[in-house]
Amino acid sequence: MELTAPSIKHRDRGYKRCEVCGETKPVAEYYLKQAPSRKYFYPADCKACYCARRLREYHAKSDAYKERQKENVKKRYRRIRDSNSAEILESHYCDYCGEKGDDLLVFRDLLHCKYKDWSEWTVLHKECVEDAKREGLVDDLALPRTKDQIARNVRVRSADTVDALYPDYAWTEPALAAFAAGVLTCHRCERELPCTRDESSAFYINVQREKKRILRPCKECKAEIRAARAKKERRR
């Protein structure tokens, strides 16, 4: 093993001063590292100082990693939140007693949501919640939501699907005018794009406060906004 000239001197003396802690220690207390010239050398810090520095870096990166994991869990939850909302709204029976009812609460299982791309849910009557918790049917971390709360945040792609899910809700006047014209102008890119009742429409449909409306900007601009927002979060 070929050493650099300064490291040869340190080896012959048998000791070296650590530039971090300031102590003079035997060369056995230093790691040997390889330089770009393929020669080996003794670094400026001893083994104890090197390990302490690496441990600090590990914990710093670990905290950042945990923060990124929390953000990823939130993003995944938001993404899957709308993917199964339509199926949840079609559940009209309590999973505990099996009876039909209007005062149903929806509990999503956050433990499954953290590690999978889907979330389990349980639909219960209000009076069945305590019994279901005692029997372990509902997780302690599950958050209760009413169907009205879920319906306010549902975003689907097809107007026909919205009509099937919410026959009692009315379309807004701008949405009816856009369907009649067949086109709608995106206020971001200022293009006239097709606005139809099927999935070929260039705009998303949203249900909120017992109203069915068309969301602007268009799907393409929405994707660009999400990408820019994700890029900005990564820079942080």
C-alpha positions in Angstrom: 0.0 0.0 0.0 1.6 3.2 -1.2 1.3 6.3 1.1 1.5 10.0 0.3 4.7 11.8 1.5 3.1 13.5 4.5 1.5 10.2 5.6 4.9 8.4 5.3 6.3 10.9 7.8 3.4 10.4 10.2 3.8 6.6 9.9 7.5 6.8 10.7 6.9 9.1 13.7 4.0 6.9 14.8 1.7 9.7 15.8 -0.3 12.5 14.3 -2.2 15.5 15.7 -6.0 15.6 15.1 -7.1 18.9 13.6 -10.6 18.6 15.1 -10.1 17.7 18.7 -6.4 18.9 18.9 -5.1 15.7 20.5 -2.0 13.9 19.4 -2.8 10.3 18.8 -1.1 7.2 17.4 -1.6 6.7 13.6 -3.6 3.5 14.5 -6.3 6.0 15.7 -6.8 7.3 12.1 -8.5 5.7 9.1 -6.6 5.4 5.9 -8.3 6.9 2.9 -7.4 6.8 -0.8 -6.5 10.0 -2.6 -7.3 10.6 -6.3 -3.7 9.7 -7.1 -4.5 6.2 -5.8 -2.2 6.7 -2.8 -3.4 6.4 0.7 -3.2 9.1 3.4 -4.2 9.8 7.0 -7.1 12.3 7.2 -7.2 15.4 9.3 -9.6 13.9 11.9 -9.1 10.9 14.0 -11.5 7.9 14.2 -13.4 9.3 17.1 -14.0 12.7 15.5 -14.8 11.1 12.2 -17.4 8.8 13.7 -18.9 11.7 15.7 -19.2 13.8 12.5 -20.8 11.0 10.6 -23.2 10.4 13.4 -24.3 14.1 13.3 -24.7 14.0 9.6 -26.8 10.8 9.8 -29.2 12.3 12.4 -29.5 15.5 10.3 -30.3 13.5 7.2 -32.6 11.2 9.2 -34.7 14.2 10.4 -34.9 15.5 6.8 -35.8 12.0 5.6 -38.6 11.8 8.3 -40.0 15.1 7.2 -40.0 14.0 3.5 -41.8 10.8 4.6 -44.5 12.8 6.3 -45.0 15.0 3.3 -45.1 11.9 1.0 -47.8 10.4 3.3 -49.9 13.5 3.1 -49.5 13.7 -0.7 -50.4 10.0 -1.0 -53.5 10.5 1.2 -54.7 13.5 -0.8 -54.2 11.5 -4.1 -56.1 8.4 -2.9 -58.7 10.5 -1.0 -60.7 11.2 -4.2 -60.0 7.9 -5.9 -62.4 5.9 -3.6 -64.8 8.7 -2.6 -67.3 7.7 -5.2 -67.4 4.1 -4.0 -67.7 5.3 -0.4 -70.7 7.5 -1.2 -72.5 4.5 -2.7 -72.2 2.6 0.6 -75.6 3.1 2.3 -75.4 0.3 5.0 -73.6 0.2 8.3 -70.7 -2.3 8.3 -71.3 -3.1 12.0 -75.1 -3.7 12.3 -75.9 -4.1 8.6 -78.8 -1.6 8.7 -79.4 1.2 6.2 -79.2 4.7 7.5 -78.6 8.4 6.6 -76.5 9.4 9.6 -73.4 7.3 8.5 -69.8 8.2 9.5 -66.9 7.1 7.3 -63.6 6.1 9.0 -60.5 5.8 6.8 -57.7 3.6 8.1 -54.6 5.8 8.1 -52.2 2.9 9.0 -53.0 1.2 5.6 -52.9 4.6 3.9 -49.2 5.1 4.9 -47.8 2.0 3.3 -50.2 1.3 0.4 -51.7 3.2 -2.5 -55.2 2.6 -1.2 -57.0 3.2 2.1 -59.6 1.0 3.8 -62.7 2.6 5.1 -65.5 1.6 7.4 -69.1 3.0 7.3 -70.9 3.1 10.6 -73.9 4.5 12.3 -73.1 7.1 14.9 -74.5 4.9 17.6 -72.4 1.9 16.4 -69.0 3.7 16.6 -68.2 2.9 20.2 -69.1 -0.8 19.9 -67.0 -1.0 16.7 -64.0 0.6 18.4 -64.2 -1.9 21.3 -64.2 -4.8 18.8 -61.3 -3.3 16.8 -63.3 -2.7 13.7 -62.1 1.0 13.7 -58.5 1.9 14.1 -57.6 4.5 16.8 -56.0 6.7 14.2 -58.9 6.6 11.8 -60.6 10.0 11.2 -64.4 10.3 11.1 -66.0 12.0 8.1 -69.6 12.4 7.1 -70.7 11.7 3.6 -71.5 15.4 3.1 -67.9 16.3 3.9 -66.6 13.7 1.4 -69.1 14.8 -1.3 -67.9 18.5 -1.0 -64.4 17.5 -1.9 -65.1 14.9 -4.6 -63.5 15.6 -8.0 -64.3 13.3 -10.9 -63.6 13.5 -14.6 -67.0 12.8 -16.2 -70.2 14.9 -15.9 -72.3 11.8 -16.6 -70.7 10.2 -13.5 -71.5 13.2 -11.4 -75.1 13.1 -12.5 -75.3 9.4 -11.6 -73.8 10.1 -8.1 -75.6 13.3 -7.3 -79.0 13.4 -9.1 -80.4 15.9 -6.7 -77.6 18.4 -7.1 -77.9 21.2 -9.6 -75.4 22.4 -12.2 -74.2 26.0 -12.0 -75.3 28.4 -14.8 -71.7 28.7 -16.2 -71.4 25.0 -16.4 -74.7 24.6 -18.3 -73.7 27.3 -20.7 -70.3 25.6 -21.3 -72.0 22.3 -22.0 -74.4 24.0 -24.5 -71.5 25.7 -26.3 -69.3 22.6 -26.3 -66.2 24.7 -25.6 -64.8 26.7 -22.6 -61.9 29.2 -22.4 -59.2 28.3 -19.9 -58.4 31.5 -17.9 -54.7 30.4 -17.6 -53.7 29.4 -21.1 -56.5 31.4 -22.7 -57.4 28.6 -25.1 -60.8 27.4 -26.2 -61.0 23.8 -25.3 -63.7 21.1 -25.6 -66.1 20.9 -22.7 -68.2 17.8 -22.9 -70.1 15.6 -20.5 -67.8 12.6 -21.0 -64.2 12.0 -20.0 -62.9 13.6 -23.2 -63.6 17.0 -21.7 -60.5 19.2 -21.1 -61.8 20.3 -17.7 -62.4 18.6 -14.3 -65.8 18.5 -12.6 -66.2 19.3 -9.0 -69.0 18.8 -6.5 -69.2 21.3 -3.6 -71.9 22.7 -1.5 -74.6 20.8 -3.3 -73.6 22.3 -6.6 -71.9 20.7 -9.6 -69.4 23.0 -11.4 -66.6 22.9 -14.0 -63.2 23.6 -12.6 -60.8 26.0 -14.4 -58.0 26.0 -15.4 -58.0 23.1 -17.8 -56.5 19.6 -17.0 -53.3 20.4 -18.8 -52.7 23.6 -16.9 -53.6 21.9 -13.6 -50.9 19.3 -14.3 -48.4 22.1 -14.9 -49.4 23.8 -11.7 -49.0 20.6 -9.7 -45.6 19.9 -11.2 -44.4 23.4 -10.5 -45.6 23.2 -6.9 -43.9 19.8 -6.4 -40.7 21.2 -7.8 -40.8 24.1 -5.4 -41.4 21.8 -2.4 -38.5 19.6 -3.4 -36.2 22.7 -3.5 -37.1 23.5 0.1 
